[in-house]
């Protein structure tokens, strides 16, 4: 039985509370960083679900299938790896620029 996306985002939210604003940044920057917590959690949940259901994939493939910016995907992959939800395989895939990129798998 799968949980509704909103419930998963709420569970993920606590994992992405690290803001990317410096202590000497203006309050508007801190507010913008705090507002990014929910989208970051949602992106992480989408990436994890796709790896669980679609199998191994590189960042380029994940971004295309999810309709997300590749940079957004690349920022979430190490977060998910740190939580031991995904892992890097020994395979490589070609990026849209023709470069090698790591292939990830759900654990």
C-alpha positions in Angstrom: 0.0 0.0 0.0 1.5 3.4 -1.0 1.2 6.5 1.1 -0.2 9.7 -0.4 2.6 12.0 -1.6 1.7 14.7 0.9 2.3 12.3 3.8 5.7 11.3 2.4 6.7 14.9 2.0 5.8 15.6 5.6 8.0 12.7 6.7 10.9 13.8 4.4 10.6 17.4 5.5 12.6 16.9 8.7 15.4 15.5 6.7 15.8 18.6 4.6 15.7 21.3 7.2 19.3 22.3 6.6 19.0 25.8 5.1 21.5 27.1 2.6 21.7 30.6 4.0 24.7 32.0 5.9 24.3 33.6 9.3 25.2 37.0 7.9 22.8 36.8 4.9 19.8 39.1 4.9 16.5 37.9 6.4 15.0 37.6 2.9 17.7 35.0 1.9 17.1 33.1 5.1 13.3 33.1 4.4 13.9 31.9 0.8 16.1 29.1 2.1 13.5 28.0 4.6 10.8 28.1 1.9 12.9 25.6 -0.2 12.6 22.9 2.4 9.2 21.5 1.2 10.2 21.5 -2.5 13.5 19.8 -1.6 11.6 17.1 0.3 9.1 16.6 -2.5 11.9 16.3 -5.1 13.7 13.7 -2.9 10.5 11.7 -2.5 9.9 11.8 -6.3 13.5 10.7 -7.0 13.3 7.8 -4.5 9.9 6.6 -5.9 11.2 6.6 -9.4 14.3 4.7 -8.5 12.2 2.2 -6.6 9.7 1.7 -9.4 11.8 2.4 -12.5 15.1 0.8 -11.5 18.6 2.2 -11.7 19.1 5.6 -13.4 21.5 8.5 -13.8 20.7 12.1 -12.9 19.9 13.1 -16.5 17.3 10.3 -16.9 15.8 11.1 -13.5 15.5 14.8 -14.4 13.9 14.0 -17.7 11.4 11.5 -16.4 10.4 13.8 -13.4 10.4 17.0 -15.3 12.9 18.5 -12.8 16.0 20.6 -13.4 19.1 18.3 -13.4 20.7 20.5 -10.8 17.7 20.0 -8.5 18.1 16.2 -8.9 21.9 16.3 -8.4 21.4 18.2 -5.1 19.0 15.6 -3.7 21.0 12.4 -4.7 23.7 12.8 -2.0 21.0 13.6 0.6 19.2 10.4 -0.2 22.5 8.5 -0.3 23.5 9.8 3.2 20.2 8.5 4.5 21.0 5.1 2.9 17.9 5.2 0.8 19.8 5.0 -2.5 23.3 4.0 -3.5 25.7 4.4 -6.4 26.1 1.4 -8.7 29.3 0.5 -10.6 27.6 1.4 -13.9 27.9 4.7 -15.8 25.4 6.4 -18.0 25.8 9.1 -20.6 24.5 12.6 -19.7 22.8 14.7 -22.3 26.2 16.4 -22.9 27.8 13.0 -23.6 29.7 12.8 -20.3 29.8 9.8 -18.0 27.6 10.1 -14.9 26.9 7.8 -12.0 23.9 5.4 -12.0 21.9 5.3 -8.8 19.7 2.6 -7.4 17.1 2.4 -4.5 18.4 0.4 -1.5 
